Amino acid sequence: MDALFRSHAALVYVFLYVPIALVVLFSFTAGERSGELRGLSLRWYGTTLGDQFVIRALGNSLVVAFSTSIIATTFGTIAALALSRAPRAIRTVLDGLTYIAIIIPGIVIGIATLLFFVNIFGWINPWIAYLWSSLGLGGRPLTLGQGLHTVVAAHVVFTMAIVIVLVRTRLAGMDRSLVEASGDLYATPWRTFRQVTLPQLAPAILAGALLAFTFSFDDFVIASFVSGPGQPTLPMYVFASIRRGITPEINAIATLILLVTLTILFIVQLIYRRQARQAETLRAAAERVEANLEDLAAAGGAAVAA
């Protein structure tokens, strides 16, 4: 039975990682076809990095992913801290809405956000035109439309829910004795949050930021609904290129994305280990403070009794 389980696990890993390895391998081909290896060459990497359309799509994806990560992590962390102090009935309702935002299919989010933007811009733009003419401004009035900003707004909808879940989970398992020790030392609430609570939440916040960046960078469905004309993200560009035929350039793009992702994971792992060491230092300091307070209390009690 153990041999069967090991064989099954090996087949699962082969199924998961062999296609990725083949994509990386065939990205170094010197031939014209993506599925054959005719010598090793960096030709297609040079072609990819020299393609202005690829660079523009990559820039759009990076702008969207970084913006989504920053906004979703900031507001998601604030929302998680607020939910931890909310009444139980309100917290239950908001928790349900948070999980719904995660499990809703991407196509539903794309259609809903598209309809929202079309209606809100259709209502705002006439008012902008009216104010533009009332102020006597020349030229064409400013109009709001779809673009990278709408992609960021749509991505924040579901990535912020992921950040909330991660931070709330970390809050539930956080060592409250450190916060209590900080209060015993007459630290202000802001200083307690900055020096005690935030370091303990840092791993969850980093994980949420990484997931928000990854989901936003890889998204195709939602971006295809709400992006503006002439502003494709990298997944949209890859999908359009595949429809014209698969070339080794697609393999090179996928390999570069994989390299960037692994680099980010490595950096985050280093930061996570550093934060873990800092949290352990804080925990040891809190234990020493509590022990000193207990000794002082015992000494005071003995003095009073004497």
C-alpha positions in Angstrom: 0.0 0.0 0.0 2.9 2.4 0.8 4.4 1.7 -2.5 1.1 2.5 -4.2 0.8 5.8 -2.4 4.4 6.7 -3.3 3.8 5.8 -7.0 0.7 7.9 -7.0 2.5 10.9 -5.5 5.4 10.5 -8.0 2.9 10.5 -10.9 1.2 13.6 -9.5 4.5 15.5 -9.4 5.4 14.3 -12.8 2.1 15.5 -14.2 2.6 18.9 -12.5 6.2 19.7 -13.2 7.2 17.8 -16.4 5.2 20.2 -18.7 6.8 23.2 -17.0 10.2 21.6 -17.5 9.5 21.0 -21.1 8.4 24.6 -21.6 11.7 25.8 -20.1 13.7 23.4 -22.2 12.0 24.2 -25.5 12.5 27.9 -24.8 16.2 27.4 -25.6 15.6 25.8 -28.9 17.3 27.2 -32.0 14.6 25.9 -34.3 11.4 27.5 -35.5 8.9 25.2 -33.8 8.0 25.2 -30.1 7.8 21.5 -29.7 11.2 20.5 -31.0 14.8 21.0 -29.7 17.3 21.8 -32.5 20.3 23.0 -30.6 20.5 25.3 -27.6 20.2 29.0 -28.2 19.1 32.3 -26.5 17.6 33.4 -29.8 14.0 33.5 -28.6 14.8 35.4 -25.4 16.4 38.1 -27.5 13.4 38.1 -29.8 11.1 38.4 -26.8 13.0 41.2 -25.0 13.3 43.0 -28.3 9.5 42.9 -29.1 8.0 46.2 -28.2 4.5 44.6 -27.9 5.7 42.1 -25.3 7.5 44.8 -23.3 4.5 47.0 -23.4 2.2 44.2 -22.3 4.7 43.2 -19.5 4.8 46.8 -18.3 1.0 46.9 -18.2 0.9 43.7 -16.2 3.5 44.9 -13.7 1.7 48.2 -13.2 -1.6 46.4 -12.6 -0.1 43.7 -10.4 1.9 46.1 -8.2 -1.0 48.6 -7.8 -3.4 45.8 -7.0 -1.0 44.3 -4.5 -0.4 47.6 -2.6 -4.1 48.6 -2.6 -5.5 45.2 -1.7 -2.9 44.6 1.0 -3.4 48.0 2.6 -7.2 48.0 2.7 -7.4 44.2 3.4 -5.2 44.5 6.4 -7.2 47.5 7.7 -10.4 45.6 7.1 -9.1 42.5 8.9 -8.1 44.5 12.0 -11.5 46.2 12.0 -13.4 42.9 11.7 -11.5 41.5 14.7 -13.1 44.2 16.8 -16.6 44.2 15.2 -19.6 42.6 17.0 -20.1 39.0 16.3 -23.3 39.4 14.2 -21.7 42.0 11.9 -18.5 39.9 11.7 -20.4 36.8 10.6 -22.1 38.7 7.8 -18.9 40.3 6.6 -17.0 37.1 6.8 -19.6 35.5 4.5 -19.4 38.3 2.0 -15.6 38.0 2.1 -15.7 34.3 1.2 -18.3 34.9 -1.5 -15.9 37.4 -3.1 -13.3 34.6 -3.3 -15.5 31.8 -4.6 -17.3 33.8 -7.3 -16.1 32.8 -10.7 -13.9 35.3 -12.5 -16.2 35.6 -15.4 -19.0 36.8 -13.1 -16.7 39.4 -11.5 -15.6 40.5 -15.0 -19.2 41.0 -16.2 -20.3 42.7 -13.0 -17.4 45.1 -13.0 -17.8 45.8 -16.7 -21.5 46.7 -16.2 -20.7 48.8 -13.2 -18.0 50.8 -15.0 -20.1 51.3 -18.1 -23.0 52.7 -16.1 -21.0 54.8 -13.7 -19.0 56.4 -16.6 -22.1 56.9 -18.6 -23.5 58.9 -15.6 -20.3 60.8 -14.7 -19.1 61.8 -18.2 -22.1 64.1 -19.1 -21.6 65.9 -15.8 -17.9 66.4 -16.6 -18.8 67.7 -20.1 -21.4 70.1 -18.5 -18.9 71.5 -16.0 -16.2 71.7 -18.7 -18.5 73.9 -20.9 -19.7 75.9 -17.9 -16.1 76.8 -16.9 -15.4 77.9 -20.5 -12.6 75.4 -21.0 -11.5 74.9 -24.6 -10.8 71.7 -26.4 -12.4 68.3 -25.9 -13.8 67.6 -22.4 -12.2 65.1 -20.2 -13.9 61.7 -20.3 -13.6 58.6 -18.1 -13.3 55.2 -19.7 -11.8 51.8 -19.3 -8.1 51.2 -18.9 -5.5 49.9 -16.6 -7.2 51.6 -13.6 -10.4 49.7 -14.2 -8.4 46.4 -14.3 -6.8 47.3 -10.9 -10.2 48.1 -9.4 -11.6 44.8 -10.6 -8.6 42.8 -9.3 -8.8 44.5 -5.9 -12.3 43.2 -5.5 -11.2 39.6 -5.0 -7.6 39.9 -4.0 -8.5 42.1 -1.0 -10.7 39.3 0.2 -7.8 36.9 0.1 -5.7 39.3 2.2 -8.5 39.7 4.7 -8.7 35.9 5.2 -5.0 35.5 5.6 -4.6 38.4 8.1 -7.6 37.3 10.1 -6.2 33.8 10.4 -3.0 35.2 11.6 -4.8 37.4 14.1 -6.7 34.4 15.5 -3.4 32.6 16.2 -1.5 35.6 17.4 0.1 35.5 20.9 -1.9 38.0 22.8 0.6 38.0 25.8 2.9 40.2 23.8 0.2 42.9 23.4 -0.6 42.6 27.1 3.0 42.9 28.1 3.3 46.0 25.9 0.3 47.5 27.8 1.9 46.7 31.1 4.9 48.7 30.1 2.6 51.7 29.4 3.2 51.7 25.6 0.7 53.7 23.5 -1.8 51.7 21.3 0.0 53.0 18.2 3.4 51.9 19.5 2.0 48.5 20.5 0.6 48.1 17.0 3.8 49.2 15.3 6.3 47.2 17.4 4.3 44.2 18.6 1.2 43.5 16.4 2.5 44.5 13.0 5.7 42.2 13.2 3.5 39.3 14.1 1.1 40.0 11.2 4.0 40.6 8.8 4.2 37.0 7.4 0.4 37.0 6.6 0.6 40.5 5.1 3.5 39.4 2.9 1.7 36.3 1.9 -1.4 38.3 1.0 0.7 40.8 -1.0 2.4 38.0 -2.9 -0.9 36.2 -3.7 -2.5 39.5 -4.7 0.4 40.2 -7.1 0.4 36.7 -8.5 -3.4 36.5 -9.1 -3.4 40.0 -10.6 -0.4 39.3 -12.8 -1.8 36.0 -14.1 -5.4 37.0 -14.6 -6.8 36.9 -18.0 -10.6 36.5 -17.7 -11.4 39.7 -15.6 -8.8 41.8 -17.5 -10.2 40.8 -20.9 -13.6 42.3 -19.8 -12.5 45.6 -18.2 -9.3 46.6 -19.9 -9.2 49.5 -22.2 -8.5 49.3 -26.0 -4.9 49.0 -26.9 -3.8 48.2 -23.3 -3.4 44.4 -23.1 -1.8 42.7 -20.2 0.8 40.0 -20.7 -1.7 37.1 -20.3 -4.0 38.8 -22.9 -1.0 39.2 -25.3 0.0 35.5 -24.8 -3.6 34.4 -25.5 -3.8 36.5 -28.6 -0.4 35.1 -29.8 -1.4 31.5 -29.2 -4.5 32.0 -31.4 -2.1 32.8 -34.2 0.1 29.8 -33.5 2.5 28.6 -30.8 6.1 29.7 -31.2 9.2 29.3 -29.0 8.7 33.0 -28.1 5.7 31.9 -26.0 8.0 29.4 -24.2 10.5 32.2 -23.5 7.8 34.4 -22.1 6.5 31.7 -19.8 10.1 30.9 -18.6 10.8 34.6 -17.8 7.5 34.8 -15.8 8.5 31.6 -13.9 11.9 33.1 -13.2 10.4 36.3 -11.8 7.9 34.4 -9.7 10.6 32.1 -8.2 12.8 35.1 -7.4 9.9 36.8 -5.6 9.2 33.7 -3.6 12.8 33.4 -2.6 12.9 37.0 -1.4 9.7 36.6 0.5 11.0 33.4 2.2 14.1 35.3 3.4 11.9 38.1 4.8 9.6 35.6 6.4 12.5 33.9 8.2 13.8 37.3 9.4 10.3 38.2 10.7 10.0 34.8 12.5 13.3 35.5 14.3 12.2 38.9 15.3 8.9 37.5 16.6 10.8 34.9 18.6 12.9 37.7 20.1 9.8 39.7 21.0 8.2 36.6 22.6 11.3 36.0 24.7 11.4 39.6 25.8 7.8 39.5 26.8 8.3 36.4 28.9 11.2 38.1 30.7 9.1 41.2 31.3 6.3 39.1 32.8 8.7 37.2 34.9 10.2 40.4 36.3 6.7 41.8 37.0 5.8 38.6 38.9 9.1 38.9 40.9 8.4 42.5 41.7 4.8 41.6 42.8 6.1 38.8 44.9 8.7 41.0 46.5 6.2 43.8 47.2 3.8 41.3 48.8 6.6 39.9 51.0 7.5 43.5 52.0 3.9 44.3 53.0 3.6 41.1 54.9 6.8 41.9 56.8 
